Amino acid sequence: MYTLVNRPLHMVWLKAAVVGSLWASIEIILGSFLHNLRIPFSGSTLAFIAVWLIVAFARVWKEPGLIWRAGLIAALMKSISPSAVILGPMIGIFTEALVMELSIRLIGRNLAGFIIGGGLAVLSALMHKAVNLLVLYGFDLVKVLDALFRFSAHTLRIDNIGLKEAFFILAAIYIAAGICAAIFGYFSGGLGLKRLKESKLGDSELQEPLIKPDLSKKSSELFAHTSVQKYATPLLFANLSAIITALFLMGSGRLIWAALFSAIYLGFCFYRYKRAVLRLKRFSFWIPFMLITLIAAMLLEGIDKGFGFSMEGLMIGIRMNLRAFVILTGFTAISTEMKNPAIKMILYNKGFAKLYQALNLSFSALPGVLAFVSEKRKQKGMRILAFPYILMAAEHLLLAFKKENARKAPVIIITGDIGQGKTTYATKLANMLREEHIPVTGFLAPGKMINNEKTGFMLLSLEDNSLTPLSSKTPNDEWQHVGSYYFNPEGLAKGKAILQPENTNAYDVLLIDEVGPLELNDFGWASGIERALGEPIIHCWIVRRSLVQKAARKWDVGTVYVYDISEDSADAIVRQLKHLTERPGS
């Protein structure tokens, strides 16, 4: 026996889930609004609000590492935003959190640490934008911006200021904005802390939680196994190599070869990654490309040579747009392949389990948080904008997360190879549980044998010992065809009925034979298992050996105990279940 331990989250992760969900909701609602309207300085506006929010919470919740964890959660949750670009804002959010965290660690959790961190965090939004544009368009962008600035300065008769000086002035404005945000957050946090000490969490004003997480609807997609989208791990590296090759050809001046290679690569991306085509249908997507081409063609040599069109400038504009087009499309492809369940599983097993659990909690609260941030509560007036009011709502959300974190049910997995006798083993276990007076329900799936050949499966109810045909290799037009088997609708309905909460609430153990490829891809018993996990019952699953890790990570569960039928006796499982089902005073 071995365990796959999902220990309860530490308080810092629970609080990071709260702050991260609030941060992400602001990014999603306000960020999408600003992005879609093409409002200037939208990134700096969001950075200003983020600094105010995290500084305010950092004064109240003082756990080390809270800020970077909240930033990581907010960045990953940003991936569901309806905005077109995902990776850029995600990197920007996490960078702001890291800068703030580093400043507090080095200078201290005081006003100076918050001010310096806030100024640098908002400045990082400008730096991130600059780096992002340089990566997207290359260093030709500097030429275009210099030409545009010189043209504007000449028109406005401010020739004594260069592009470098203008950038430093803009950077100073960003730092000043960050300092103001940190100061606002510092005093907002102090006011919120005072209000929290003076009030009680269950006072009459807040008997009804302001944010209600729907803990039955968590997002397990980050690490869950599914085959709805086809993935190929080699394509992750192939896409990266293709982007590098295209950029090398552009940088070497081989524009024709670069255009040919880029056309082939883009065609592949549009064929495989349908999402990459969606942005092409929006007119707003093409506006930056048209503006850059126009500015490059009209201004790169127009100021110095006295005429308003440059063929060289036009070619530079085309090269810049081709580069941006390849990078945008290529990173869409890379972000898609990064969702590969195999990659997610590696991340989970390499220490990202707590991040996954915190994200599950944050996603469960996201609808309620979005409603809280966007709803106009007329009866509350402007208090919805006051941090003490936000803090009280966050405390309610934290309380719900604590309860959910402590509630996660343990799962026992019985595993072995195909045909090794898992069902026979499980039958013996069920009988032993009955002998020990441990109420067990669920179902087994014994095979149907003809001439020593397995031709199908039956569904054996542990509640009434009734047998129902479940599947057969014999073709049947009225049965559901999956792989080599045809599934009986009556057998599927019987199994789903057994998993209903009203049929399991009188039992201590739920035995399911089996949790296999169908369930991992959201078919079979998947929906029933999802509902049953919300009930106070211990799950016992039959899982083939090759799928144990995937089954354990498919749903958000507690500690997983894995018993191999070739090594562990049924007695050991009975002892474990007796321990898990013990009740105080029994």
C-alpha positions, -999 to +999 in steps of 0.1 A: +000+000+000+011+035-007-005+069-004-010+098-028-013+125-001-034+156-007-028+171+027-051+200+038-038+233+025-018+256+047-035+289+057-012+308+033-026+289+003-062+293+015-057+331+018-039+332-015-069+315-031-092+343-017-069+371-028-061+355-061-098+351-070-105+387-061-075+399-082-085+377-111-121+389-111-108+425-114-085+415-142-112+396-160-140+422-157-121+455-159-092+441-180-116+427-207-135+460-207-104+481-212-089+458-237-120+455-259-124+493-259-087+498-267-084+523-238-047+535-234-028+526-202-052+498-194-023+477-181-011+504-158-046+510-145-049+473-137-015+473-120-025+503-099-056+485-086-036+453-081-011+471-059-038+487-039-055+454-034-025+433-024-009+459-001-043+462+017-045+425+022-008+422+031-014+445+061-043+423+073-030+388+064+007+387+071+017+352+061+050+352+042+046+342+005+010+353+003+015+378-024+034+357-049+010+328-044-020+351-049-004+365-081+003+330-095-034+320-088-047+352-104-024+348-134-036+312-141-072+322-135-067+350-161-065+323-187-103+321-188-106+358-197-124+366-229-096+388-240-076+377-270-041+375-254-035+353-225+002+347-219+012+383-218-012+394-190-005+362-171+032+370-171+025+406-162+003+397-132+028+373-118+057+397-123+038+424-103+033+399-074+070+388-074+082+424-073+060+432-044+069+400-026+107+406-031+104+442-019+086+432+013+111+404+020+141+427+015+128+459+031+102+446+055+064+446+059+063+484+065+053+515+046+087+518+030+086+483+018+051+487+004+059+520-013+090+507-030+073+475-040+043+493-053+063+518-074+083+490-089+053+468-094+034+494-115+067+502-133+069+465-142+037+470-161+054+495-183+085+474-186+065+443-194+046+462-221+079+474-236+095+439-235+063+424-249+063+448-278+100+442-285+095+405-286+064+409-308+078+434-333+115+432-329+140+461-326+125+476-358+098+489-334+124+512-318+130+528-353+093+533-359+086+547-324+116+571-328+103+583-361+068+587-347+081+606-316+103+629-337+074+636-360+052+644-330+078+665-313+084+684-345+047+691-349+043+702-313+076+721-313+092+702-284+124+692-302+145+694-270+130+661-257+141+628-272+126+594-271+148+583-242+139+613-221+102+607-228+105+571-217+122+582-184+094+607-177+068+581-184+086+556-161+086+583-133+049+587-137+044+550-134+065+548-103+046+577-088+013+560-095+026+528-079+036+547-048+002+563-045-015+529-049+007+514-022-001+543+002-038+539-005-035+502+001-016+507+033-042+529+049-071+509+034-056+478+050-052+495+083-088+507+082-099+472+073-079+456+101-094+480+126-129+473+113-123+435+115-111+437+151-142+458+161-167+435+144-176+398+144-177+377+114-213+367+120-227+402+129-262+411+117-249+431+087-231+401+072-252+371+083-256+364+046-221+359+030-213+385+004-195+359-017-209+324-020-186+298-035-202+270-055-180+243-041-198+217-062-184+233-094-147+233-092-123+235-122-102+204-123-091+211-158-056+222-149-044+187-140-074+165-149-071+139-176-092+143-207-090+134-244-116+158-257-087+179-271-060+159-289-025+168-278+010+158-289+040+166-266+065+168-295+044+196-310+051+218-280+088+218-289+080+218-327+060+250-323+088+267-303+114+256-329+092+269-358+089+303-341+127+305-336+133+295-372+109+321-386+125+348-364+160+338-376+150+340-412+135+374-407+165+387-388+189+375-414+172+395-441+158+366-460+123+380-462+111+358-490+122+326-473+108+339-440+075+346-456+074+312-472+083+294-441+059+315-420+030+308-444+035+271-441+037+272-403+007+295-400-013+273-423-005+243-400-015+263-369-048+274-385-056+238-394-047+223-360-055+251-336-089+265-345-086+292-317-058+308-337-083+316-365-109+332-343-089+364-337-086+369-375-123+375-377-122+406-355-115+438-373-099+452-341-071+426-344-059+441-377-058+477-365-023+476-349-009+459-380-023+485-404-011+514-382+024+500-379+027+495-416+013+530-423+036+546-398+067+527-410+060+535-447+052+572-441+076+583-414+108+561-413+125+582-440+099+609-446+112+633-420+149+631-431+143+630-468+114+654-472+089+630-487+061+610-471+066+575-484+094+550-480+096+516-497+122+505-472+099+516-444+070+496-460+092+465-461+102+470-424+065+474-415+056+442-434+085+423-416+074+436-382+038+425-389+049+391-401+070+386-370+041+396-347+017+374-366+040+343-363+046+350-325+009+356-317-002+325-335+027+304-323+021+312-287-015+304-291-004+269-303+021+266-274-005+276-248-028+249-262-002+222-261+007+232-225-027+220-215-016+184-224-027+162-195+007+145-196+025+178-189+000+187-162+005+154-145+043+160-145+038+194-129+014+180-103+039+153-093+067+178-092+052+198-064+023+217-079-004+198-060-011+226-035-014+251-064-039+228-080-060+225-049-059+263-043-069+269-079-099+245-074-111+266-045-106+298-064-125+286-094-153+275-072-156+310-059-151+328-092-188+332-102-196+346-068-166+369-068-173+382-103-209+389-092-196+406-060-171+428-080-195+438-108-229+440-091-241+474-081-255+470-046-277+501-044-288+494-009-251+494+002-242+526-016-205+532-022-194+508+006-189+481-020-158+501-030-144+503+005-118+478+015-133+470+049-164+458+031-142+437+007-123+424+036-154+412+054-165+394+022-131+379+019-132+366+055-165+349+047-150+333+017-119+322+037-142+305+062-160+286+034-126+275+020-115+263+055-145+241+058-141+227+023-104+221+029-112+201+060-141+182+043-122+164+015-130+127+016-103+100+014-103+076-015-091+040-016-080+027-050-077-011-056-055-017-086-040-044-107-035-053-143-063-061-168-075-096-162-056-100-129-087-105-108-096-070-095-133-077-095-129-110-077-107-092-051-133-065-047-161-091-042-141-106-014-136-072+001-173-064+000-182-096+018-156-089+045-170-054+050-205-068+055-191-093+081-175-064+099-209-045+098-195-017+077-223-006+054-212-008+018-230+000-014-220+005-050-216-021-078-192-046-092-187-055-129-181-093-132-172-105-166-194-128-189-173-157-201-181-180-231-156-207-238-130-190-216-134-158-235-147-126-220-177-114-241-190-086-218-198-075-183-226-076-159-235-049-133-239-064-098-256-041-073-242-044-038-274-030-024-298-058-035-274-083-053-293-078-086-276-084-119-281-062-150-264-067-183-239-038-187-219-044-219-213-069-246-191-074-276-221-086-296-233-057-319-266-042-308-280-011-326-299-001-295-269-001-272-242+026-270-210+016-289-177+025-272-145+008-283-150-030-285-181-030-264-218-021-267-232-007-235-267-015-223-287+018-215-305-001-187-272-011-171-258+024-173-290+038-158-288+013-130-253+022-121-260+059-122-290+054-100-269+036-074-246+066-073-273+091-065-269+107-031-303+095-019-292+059-025-258+063-008-265+084+023-272+053+045-238+037+038-202+043+049-184+029+018-191+033-019-174+006-041-172+014-078-160-012-103-144+003-123-131+039-128-115+036-162-109+054-195-146+063-199-147+081-165-114+098-171-129+113-202-161+124-185-183+096-196-195+064-178-198+070-141-180+103-141-210+125-133-222+102-106-187+101-090-186+139-090-219+142-072-211+114-047-178+131-037-199+158-021-215+133+002-200+120+036-190+086+022-157+069+016-150+060-020-134+027-030-125+025-067-113-003-088-087+011-112-063-006-136-026+000-127-018+022-156-045+047-147-040+051-110-023+085-112-048+099-136-078+086-116-063+101-084-060+135-100-092+135-119-113+148-090-105+171-061-103+145-033-084+140+000-057+114+007-057+086-018-047+051-005-035+027-032-037-010-027-022-034-052-040-068-054-007-085-061+009-072-029-018-062-004-044-083+013-081-074+016-077-075+054-054-045+052-081-025+033-108-036+058-086-023+087-080+010+069-117+014+062-126+006+098-102+033+109-116+058+084-152+051+093-147+054+130-169+080+146-163+098+179-178+080+207-183+048+188 
